[in-house]
Amino acid sequence: MNPHGISRREYLARNAMGIGQIALASMLMQDRLIAEATRKPKPAEFFDTKPKVSNREPKARAMISLFMHGGPSHMDLTDPKPELLKRSGEQYSGDIQYSFFNRASKTLMGSPWKFKAHGQCGTEISELLPHTSSIVDDLCLIRSMHTGFNGHEVSIRYWHSGIPAVTGRPTLGSWLTYALGTENQNLPAYMVLSDPGGHPVDGVHNWSNGGMPPLYQGTVLRPKSPRILNLTPPKHLQGELQRQNLSFLRSLNQTHLEKHTGEADLEARIQSYELAANMQTAAMEALDISGESEATKKLYGLDDSATRDYGTRCLIARRLVERGVRFVQIFLGGQPWDNHNSIQKTLPAVCLRTDQPAAALVKDLKSRGLLDSTLVHWGGEIGRLPVTENHGPAEKSGRDHNGQGFSCWLAGGGVRGGMTYGKTDEFGHKVVADRVTPNDYQATVLHLFGIDHENLQFTYNGRDQSLTNERESRIVQEILNT
């Protein structure tokens, strides 16, 4: 026995773990995963997705974003340019920023597709979008979008997260669910419907929670059934036994959380367990479209192999917002609108996949009285240039990137229908009137949800962040219903 009253064996047994803890603490400190001793702990803040009241009476209560990665060609779809068609084949005299210099040209290329006025508003739309043409009286077509960048990722991040090129920031869906929660606690507040062809360009950055707690990240559904794996427990664990297990797990989690208050990852994990249990019934019902009428299925194009997949996801999006989900995004795999070559073949193909389902979504929401409270967005991160990428024969020609002027449309949720807003020049190259940036778009969306974009903030790494991040932005009042 030593003077301290314990044996050598007992001393080593007691302190071996202590040595391990010191080593672990050292590694955590090196990786900045443990707080420095000099820092004072902040009061714990509890995060959840319970419904919250906005600053003012909202126009929109849910949103569906149909994001078109790659950059839809506006002068071929939504922004007719007679002068471009008239001078097709001539050399463009203005300055152009190219993304691919080795294939660049200054030869103007008029659209090979015809435009026609539609609806009571008389908005001109390309023959490639016959179904979108049928809903123009419900659309606000913005023809003056502007990022100022030609690259995909830089503009995608600007659109979704508020700052060009920067990763690790919360996306619009995260901000909305952080601010407002969701009306249905049995379904995720923010849901992403992915494509059978894989994730879109920039992957998970499209629905990232950034520095916010993980429960504000988009929940990705599988592109094919079952869209959520392992949702139903084995038969021998169902019923009362499962309820007992979940109750016991809940009590253990709560006890553990009380000892580790303010740990966002732990809180999110516990809430995800509880949500998963609730989803066993709610999600299965929401994702099951078998009970929809044949007329509804046909409306979305489920009877056609070309439109079946995208139509199914648009129909599911309607069912989700109908059941209280706050924000839904539908993506296409890769970037199918990036028509650098063979645009006369590739552009009609992607229009065929998406035109009918997108229009059906607006029609269906309207027929059910949901369009007034559901904001629908359609558009990509950039547009295309009015000149051709010279691939030789006309059938191999395409268009390069253009972030200086392009189109998107909004419907419902407090936005005026049957109108166009903004203007590009006679060739569709640059905005010449009423420029709208992604930050303007974000500020306007938040306003429609009753949120002041300047006051919506989240503290991360000691700094207050906002979606527009104090960049110059405005609410586009001209497109709003008064």
C-alpha positions in Angstrom: 0.0 0.0 0.0 1.3 3.5 -0.8 0.8 6.6 1.3 -2.4 7.5 -0.6 -4.1 4.3 0.5 -4.4 2.5 -2.9 -2.4 -0.2 -4.6 -0.4 0.2 -7.7 -2.8 -2.0 -9.6 -5.8 0.1 -8.4 -3.9 3.4 -9.2 -3.3 2.3 -12.8 -6.8 1.1 -13.3 -8.2 4.4 -12.1 -5.9 6.6 -14.2 -5.7 4.7 -17.5 -9.0 6.0 -18.5 -7.9 9.4 -17.4 -4.9 9.2 -19.8 -7.3 8.2 -22.6 -9.6 11.1 -21.8 -6.6 13.6 -21.9 -5.6 12.2 -25.3 -9.1 12.5 -26.6 -9.5 16.0 -25.3 -6.2 16.9 -27.0 -7.4 15.6 -30.3 -10.7 17.3 -30.0 -9.0 20.5 -29.2 -6.8 20.2 -32.3 -9.8 19.6 -34.4 -11.7 22.5 -32.7 -14.4 20.1 -31.6 -14.2 21.2 -28.0 -14.6 24.6 -26.6 -11.6 26.5 -25.3 -11.6 26.9 -21.5 -11.5 30.7 -21.7 -14.8 30.8 -23.5 -18.0 31.3 -21.5 -20.8 28.9 -22.5 -23.8 30.5 -24.2 -27.3 30.0 -22.9 -28.8 26.9 -24.5 -31.3 27.5 -27.3 -33.7 24.7 -28.2 -34.6 24.2 -31.9 -37.6 22.5 -33.3 -40.0 22.6 -36.3 -43.2 23.4 -34.4 -45.3 26.0 -36.3 -44.4 29.6 -35.5 -46.1 32.9 -36.1 -44.6 35.2 -38.7 -44.0 39.0 -38.3 -47.0 39.9 -40.4 -50.0 38.1 -42.0 -48.5 35.8 -44.7 -49.7 35.4 -48.2 -47.9 32.1 -48.7 -47.9 29.2 -46.2 -46.0 26.6 -48.3 -43.7 26.6 -51.3 -42.8 24.2 -54.1 -39.6 25.0 -56.1 -39.2 23.3 -59.5 -35.5 24.0 -60.0 -34.2 23.6 -63.5 -30.4 23.0 -63.3 -28.3 24.0 -66.2 -29.9 27.2 -67.4 -33.1 27.1 -69.5 -32.7 29.0 -72.8 -35.0 32.0 -72.3 -34.9 33.3 -75.9 -36.1 29.8 -76.9 -38.8 29.4 -74.2 -40.1 32.5 -72.4 -38.6 35.7 -73.9 -39.2 36.1 -77.6 -36.7 38.2 -79.6 -37.8 39.1 -83.1 -34.7 41.1 -83.7 -32.5 38.2 -82.8 -34.4 36.0 -85.3 -34.2 38.7 -88.0 -30.4 39.0 -87.6 -29.7 35.4 -87.1 -26.4 34.5 -88.7 -24.9 38.0 -88.3 -22.1 38.9 -86.0 -23.0 40.3 -82.5 -21.3 43.6 -82.0 -21.5 43.7 -78.2 -19.2 42.3 -75.5 -19.8 38.7 -74.4 -18.5 36.8 -71.4 -18.0 33.2 -72.5 -17.6 30.1 -70.4 -16.0 28.0 -73.1 -13.7 30.1 -75.3 -12.6 27.2 -77.5 -16.1 26.8 -78.8 -17.1 30.4 -78.7 -18.5 32.5 -81.5 -20.3 35.8 -82.0 -22.7 34.5 -84.5 -26.3 35.3 -83.5 -28.7 32.4 -83.5 -32.4 33.1 -83.6 -34.8 30.7 -82.0 -35.9 27.8 -84.3 -39.2 27.6 -82.4 -42.2 29.9 -82.8 -43.8 32.0 -80.1 -47.4 32.8 -79.7 -49.6 34.9 -77.3 -51.7 33.0 -74.8 -54.4 33.6 -72.2 -56.2 36.8 -71.5 -52.9 38.4 -70.6 -51.4 37.7 -74.0 -48.0 36.5 -72.7 -45.9 35.0 -75.5 -44.6 31.5 -74.9 -42.6 29.1 -77.1 -44.3 26.2 -78.8 -41.9 24.0 -76.8 -44.1 24.8 -73.7 -47.7 24.1 -74.8 -48.9 23.2 -71.3 -47.2 26.2 -69.6 -48.9 28.3 -72.2 -52.2 27.2 -70.8 -51.5 28.6 -67.4 -50.0 32.0 -68.3 -52.9 33.9 -66.6 -51.7 32.4 -63.3 -48.0 33.2 -63.9 -45.8 36.1 -63.1 -43.0 35.7 -65.7 -39.9 37.5 -64.6 -37.7 38.2 -67.7 -35.0 40.2 -65.9 -33.2 37.7 -63.6 -29.6 38.5 -63.1 -26.8 36.8 -61.2 -23.8 38.5 -62.9 -22.1 35.1 -63.0 -22.0 32.6 -65.9 -20.9 29.5 -63.9 -23.3 26.9 -62.6 -22.2 26.4 -59.0 -21.5 30.0 -58.2 -25.0 30.9 -59.4 -26.7 27.9 -57.8 -25.3 28.8 -54.4 -26.4 32.4 -55.0 -29.9 31.2 -55.7 -30.2 28.8 -52.8 -28.0 30.3 -50.1 -27.8 34.1 -50.8 -24.1 34.5 -51.5 -22.3 33.5 -54.8 -20.0 30.6 -54.7 -19.9 30.2 -50.9 -20.7 26.7 -49.5 -21.7 25.9 -46.0 -24.7 28.3 -45.7 -28.3 27.5 -45.1 -30.6 27.3 -48.1 -33.9 29.0 -48.6 -35.8 25.9 -47.4 -33.8 25.8 -44.2 -34.5 29.5 -43.5 -38.2 29.1 -44.0 -38.4 26.0 -41.7 -36.2 27.6 -39.1 -38.4 30.7 -39.1 -41.8 29.1 -39.4 -41.6 25.4 -38.6 -44.2 23.2 -40.2 -47.9 22.6 -39.6 -47.6 18.8 -39.7 -45.3 17.4 -37.0 -45.6 13.9 -38.6 -43.8 14.8 -41.7 -40.4 16.6 -42.3 -40.8 20.4 -42.8 -38.4 20.5 -45.8 -38.5 17.7 -48.4 -36.5 17.1 -51.5 -37.7 14.9 -54.3 -34.7 13.6 -56.1 -34.3 12.3 -59.7 -33.8 8.7 -60.8 -30.8 10.1 -62.8 -29.0 11.1 -59.7 -28.4 14.3 -57.7 -28.4 17.6 -59.5 -25.1 19.6 -60.0 -23.7 20.7 -56.7 -25.3 17.8 -54.9 -26.3 18.3 -51.3 -25.4 22.0 -51.3 -28.7 22.5 -52.9 -30.6 21.6 -49.7 -27.9 22.2 -47.0 -28.7 23.5 -43.5 -25.3 25.1 -43.3 -24.5 26.0 -39.7 -28.1 25.5 -38.6 -29.1 22.4 -36.6 -29.5 19.4 -38.9 -33.2 19.2 -38.5 -33.5 22.2 -40.9 -31.7 20.3 -43.7 -33.8 19.0 -46.6 -35.0 15.4 -46.2 -34.3 13.6 -49.5 -36.8 11.1 -50.7 -35.7 8.2 -52.9 -36.6 8.7 -56.6 -38.4 5.4 -56.8 -40.7 3.4 -54.4 -40.2 2.8 -51.6 -39.2 6.5 -51.3 -38.3 6.0 -47.7 -36.5 2.8 -46.8 -37.3 0.8 -43.6 -40.3 2.9 -42.8 -42.4 -0.1 -41.6 -41.1 -2.2 -38.7 -41.0 -6.0 -38.8 -44.3 -7.6 -37.8 -43.0 -9.0 -34.6 -42.0 -5.4 -33.4 -45.3 -3.7 -34.4 -48.1 -2.6 -32.1 -47.7 -2.3 -28.3 -44.1 -3.6 -28.2 -43.0 -0.9 -30.6 -44.8 1.8 -28.5 -43.1 0.5 -25.3 -39.7 0.5 -27.0 -40.2 4.1 -28.3 -41.4 5.3 -24.9 -38.3 3.8 -23.3 -36.0 5.3 -25.9 -37.7 8.7 -25.5 -37.1 8.6 -21.7 -33.4 7.6 -22.2 -32.9 10.4 -24.8 -34.5 13.0 -22.6 -32.3 12.1 -19.7 -29.2 12.2 -21.9 -30.3 15.6 -23.3 -30.7 17.1 -19.9 -27.1 16.4 -19.3 -26.0 17.8 -22.6 -28.3 20.8 -23.2 -27.7 23.0 -26.2 -26.2 20.3 -28.4 -27.9 20.8 -31.7 -26.8 17.5 -33.3 -28.2 15.5 -30.3 -31.4 17.4 -30.3 -31.8 16.8 -34.0 -31.1 13.1 -33.6 -33.7 12.8 -30.9 -36.3 14.6 -32.9 -35.5 12.5 -36.0 -36.3 9.4 -33.9 -39.6 10.7 -32.9 -40.4 12.0 -36.4 -39.5 8.6 -37.9 -42.0 6.9 -35.6 -44.7 9.4 -36.6 -43.9 9.0 -40.3 -44.7 5.3 -40.3 -48.3 6.2 -40.9 -48.2 9.8 -42.2 -45.5 9.4 -44.8 -46.9 6.2 -46.2 -50.2 7.8 -46.7 -48.8 11.1 -48.2 -46.5 9.2 -50.7 -49.2 6.8 -51.8 -50.8 8.2 -55.0 -52.8 5.1 -55.8 -56.0 6.7 -54.4 -55.7 9.7 -56.8 -58.3 9.8 -59.6 -57.5 8.7 -63.1 -58.2 12.2 -64.3 -55.6 13.6 -61.8 -53.0 11.1 -62.9 -53.6 11.9 -66.5 -53.4 15.6 -65.8 -49.8 15.1 -64.5 -48.9 12.8 -67.4 -48.6 9.6 -65.4 -50.1 7.8 -68.5 -47.0 8.7 -70.6 -43.5 7.3 -70.1 -42.0 10.7 -71.0 -43.7 12.6 -68.2 -44.5 9.8 -65.7 -41.5 10.3 -63.4 -41.5 14.0 -63.1 -45.3 14.1 -63.0 -45.4 11.6 -60.1 -43.0 13.8 -58.1 -45.1 16.9 -58.9 -48.2 15.1 -57.7 -46.4 14.0 -54.5 -45.3 17.6 -53.9 -48.9 18.7 -54.1 -49.9 16.0 -51.6 -47.1 17.1 -49.2 -48.0 20.8 -49.1 -51.7 19.7 -48.8 -50.7 17.9 -45.6 -48.8 20.8 -44.1 -45.2 20.4 -45.3 -43.6 23.9 -45.5 -41.1 23.6 -48.4 -40.7 21.1 -51.2 -38.0 21.0 -53.9 -38.0 18.9 -57.1 -34.7 18.4 -58.9 -33.6 16.8 -62.1 -30.4 14.7 -62.3 -27.3 16.5 -63.4 -28.1 19.7 -65.5 -30.3 18.7 -68.4 -31.0 22.4 -69.4 -27.2 22.9 -70.1 -27.7 22.8 -73.9 -24.2 23.6 -75.1 -24.7 21.5 -78.2 -27.5 19.9 -80.3 -30.0 22.3 -78.7 -32.6 21.5 -81.3 -32.6 17.9 -79.9 -31.8 18.3 -76.2 -34.0 21.3 -75.4 -37.3 19.7 -76.7 -36.5 16.6 -74.8 -36.2 18.2 -71.4 -39.3 20.4 -72.1 -41.2 17.2 -72.9 -40.3 15.7 -69.5 -41.2 18.7 -67.4 -43.8 21.0 -69.2 -47.0 19.1 -68.6 -46.2 18.1 -64.9 -45.2 21.7 -64.0 -48.4 23.1 -65.5 -50.5 20.4 -63.9 -49.2 21.3 -60.5 -50.4 24.8 -60.8 -53.8 23.7 -62.2 -54.2 21.1 -59.5 -53.3 23.5 -56.7 -55.7 26.0 -58.1 -58.6 23.6 -58.4 -58.2 22.6 -54.8 -58.0 26.1 -53.5 -54.3 25.8 -52.5 -52.7 28.0 -55.1 -53.4 31.2 -53.2 -51.4 30.0 -50.2 -48.8 27.9 -52.1 -45.9 29.7 -53.9 -44.7 27.8 -56.9 -41.3 28.6 -58.5 -39.9 27.4 -61.9 -36.5 28.3 -63.2 -32.8 27.7 -63.3 -29.6 29.3 -62.0 -28.7 31.1 -65.3 -29.9 31.5 -68.9 -28.2 31.1 -72.3 -26.4 33.4 -74.7 -27.9 34.7 -78.0 -25.0 33.5 -80.0 -24.2 30.0 -81.1 -21.5 27.7 -79.8 -20.0 26.8 -83.2 -20.3 23.0 -83.6 -20.4 23.1 -87.4 -23.8 22.1 -88.7 -26.9 23.9 -87.3 -28.3 20.7 -85.8 -25.1 20.4 -83.6 -25.2 24.0 -82.4 -26.0 25.1 -78.8 -25.8 28.0 -76.5 -23.2 29.0 -73.8 -24.1 30.2 -70.2 -25.5 33.6 -69.5 -26.0 35.1 -66.1 -26.6 38.6 -67.3 -30.3 38.2 -68.2 -32.7 35.3 -68.1 -36.2 34.2 -67.0 -38.1 32.4 -64.2 -41.8 32.3 -63.2 -43.7 32.3 -60.0 -47.3 31.4 -59.4 -49.7 31.7 -56.4 -48.7 32.6 -52.8 -49.5 36.2 -53.1 -47.9 36.8 -56.5 -49.8 38.6 -59.3 -50.8 36.3 -62.2 -51.0 37.1 -65.9 -48.1 39.5 -66.0 -44.5 39.8 -67.2 -41.9 41.8 -65.3 -38.6 43.1 -66.5 -36.9 43.2 -69.8 -33.7 42.0 -71.6 -32.2 43.7 -74.6 -33.3 43.0 -78.2 -31.1 39.9 -78.3 -31.9 38.6 -74.8 -28.3 39.0 -73.6 -28.5 41.5 -70.8 -31.2 43.0 -68.5 -32.2 46.5 -69.5 -35.1 47.1 -67.1 -36.2 46.1 -63.6 -33.3 43.8 -62.8 -34.1 41.1 -60.2 -31.2 39.3 -58.4 -31.4 36.1 -56.4 -31.3 38.2 -53.2 -34.3 40.2 -54.5 -36.1 36.9 -55.1 -35.2 35.7 -51.6 -36.3 38.9 -49.9 -39.6 38.8 -51.9 -40.2 35.1 -51.0 -39.6 35.7 -47.3 -41.9 38.8 -47.5 -44.7 36.6 -48.9 -44.3 34.3 -45.9 -44.6 37.3 -43.6 -40.9 37.5 -42.7 -38.6 40.5 -42.8 -35.5 39.3 -44.5 -33.3 41.9 -42.7 -34.4 40.7 -39.3 -34.4 36.9 -39.9 -31.0 36.0 -38.5 -29.1 32.9 -37.2 -25.9 33.1 -35.1 -23.1 30.8 -36.3 -19.5 30.9 -35.3 -20.2 34.1 -33.4 -21.6 36.0 -36.3 -25.2 36.9 -37.2 -26.1 35.6 -40.6 -29.1 36.2 -42.8 -30.2 34.7 -46.1 -29.5 37.9 -48.0 -26.5 38.5 -45.7 -26.8 42.3 -45.8 -26.3 42.3 -49.5 -28.2 44.9 -51.4 -31.6 43.5 -52.0 -35.2 44.6 -52.4 -38.7 43.2 -52.2 -40.1 43.3 -55.7 -43.4 45.0 -54.8 -44.5 45.3 -58.4 -45.2 41.6 -58.8 -47.2 41.2 -55.5 -50.9 41.2 -55.1 -52.0 44.2 -52.9 
